[in-house]
């Protein structure tokens, strides 16, 4: 009769167990790195998002009017709201400020496989520093957050937008030309890129040089290419320190330098990174971030800033693809009264177990052993406790192991210990 | 520059710790009772909510249009979406189905103290049974969920709408008259109620009888009043069983019978209950629920159903009012390199501690002892680890207890154990 809105999802219990597990693992890792959780509203003023991403973003946003006639919008991402919060209320806190958050976001595009109109992001900001110590910690945290959820096949790519700018500058590629070729670089469409460069009257040997440098993961080649550009050399020194820390402190081995990473060039200003899950194909990027500057645009005092966002739904998708075994409730007990007269005894025993923090359910309909056993299987009970008059007379119950089928008579006062053991 | 939308809130880290603690405690209790978590989208079709609550609800709802021109709405409550989900996808699951959920809800009214336009609810449904065993378990769970968060001063009131109907019937109060007096009953405005009854040409002794029966918590008085009404007597028998279980199985003492509870009379059909926090004054109700019938209205097959909703924000407000001590992170360590040369050593030690699941932060700016100690206090660090060249030479660090001011030299390989111990 009523339908779920297009592009949105209901989550059944089996899915929620996965989601809560991943959320909790991510939260634990954020906290262990000294990050602190915050939350902002689900909707904001529309102008907050156009200020960050331009007017074109309106096309992809769910917006509506306030009673005061103001335009509001369901948030399409979490960075803008967090910066607003920071400028509003957190500017005076001692720096650096390390913040993390989970939140649902909304995107008003055509629903397609793996892309939903309501989706979940995890993310963080460090405000007040962009030292190599801070940025390597940030990147290592992103990597470990994903690794700690149980992900196996992830790759880390690291780039730097100041170095990329120096490369463009050396090859005299203008801002207008950059706008045209950046989407090609982003998608590694090097043949199209080559053609475009030739159209721009760039020498074919220089075009090949650009492609080579975008494609290399050898820092020496990059140094050699931009060695006369002071800003780039400064950034490379920082990058070398970041790489040293990632390898030697955080023991992360599988990462690549990748100068072709081009995140929102409007506000990213230094080192950038992406983490991808090899198994996901076209939608393989599950994390992206770096050093950027937004606070001043939002009316705050200019401050160093970095952060990243993780696709929460995609992380779960990869775990499923990798056949990760999500944890389940270990003790899951179902209590069955053999008849109506035993209903109260069954409730009493259930209450004893719950008070011992054992997840316990009980037949609330007194519908007899047969139907209740079937139900116990359906809720995936590990043990069934059968409450009958003969057992009660001796202060006992019968416990059935649902995997082995083995049954044992157990004293009620030893039941919790038996089930936990 | 940018403002938070009116009636919404940002949550700082100190508030989020409280919210996550309460959420986790509530979730644990739901799970221990065999309930399973689900989630539905933040918005639904507008007609879903008008079907449950009538057209007047539109006034209080944030709504907007789909690209297909369909009217969508930010959910004002969670029961309607959950029933939609059940009818869509869960009808074939073995009964009873026990579901719980957390979700943000939206209300488009004038913001006032303790009432926000975005707020959080916790709730649950049991579908497929309304036996006294099921309903007493439901009520006990609501009570224990609140108690397990740490709440002290809560009262449980139990009513029954079938018995209330029998009372109205006996006094020949018509449906139209009921509509007028129900808000007065709901607010215990007994003087106004008396006047209204007199206006309806009801005998003053009968009016007094009604008020007395609404106000009593003595089940015998109620039985005596409706003893000729079979439906009411049936309900009273169930109620007596529920009371027996609450007292003797769940050991809940502080509850009252209260026939004046009138929750949405359109769909509640049997036992109803409310839990209030004495300390909250006008906004004291923190939980409400009971037996109701909605599934058929939503296109599903008629099935017994009960549930409740808990005001998540109010629960936290009461805990604060009761000066509840929310848990904090026990080991919260800050690592300080004495100078820039020690930065890498400090990162190494930090990584060792984090790998032992110790929440650890580190000076990422190498800004020296003075500034770093001040920062350590500001982030509420319990212990500070000072990394200097002399100590490193002997594979040691200095640990300062921030409460006592005591300092000790500790071997790095014993550091984690020392900090945890």
Interface residues (C-beta under 8 A of the other chain):
Chain A: X1 X2 X3 X4 X5 X6 X8 X9 X10 X11 X12 X13 X16 X17 X19 X20 X27 X28 X31 X32 X33 X34 X36 X37 X38 X39 X40 X41 X42 X43 X44 X45 X47 X48 X51 X62 X63 X64 X66 X67 X68 X70 X72 X74 X84 X85 X87 X88 X89 X90 X93 X94 X96 X98 X99 X104 X106 X108 X118 X126 X129 X131 X133 X134 X136 X137 X245 X249 X250 X298 X299 X329 X343 X344 X347 X348 X351 X354 X357 X358 X359 X360 X361 X362 X364 X365 X366 X374 X375 X378 X379
Chain B: X1 X2 X3 X4 X5 X6 X8 X9 X10 X11 X12 X13 X16 X17 X19 X20 X27 X28 X31 X32 X33 X34 X36 X37 X38 X39 X40 X41 X42 X43 X44 X45 X47 X48 X51 X62 X63 X64 X66 X67 X68 X70 X72 X74 X84 X85 X87 X88 X89 X90 X93 X94 X96 X98 X99 X104 X106 X108 X118 X129 X131 X133 X134 X136 X137 X245 X249 X250 X298 X299 X300 X329 X343 X344 X347 X348 X351 X354 X357 X358 X359 X360 X361 X362 X364 X365 X366 X374 X375 X378 X379
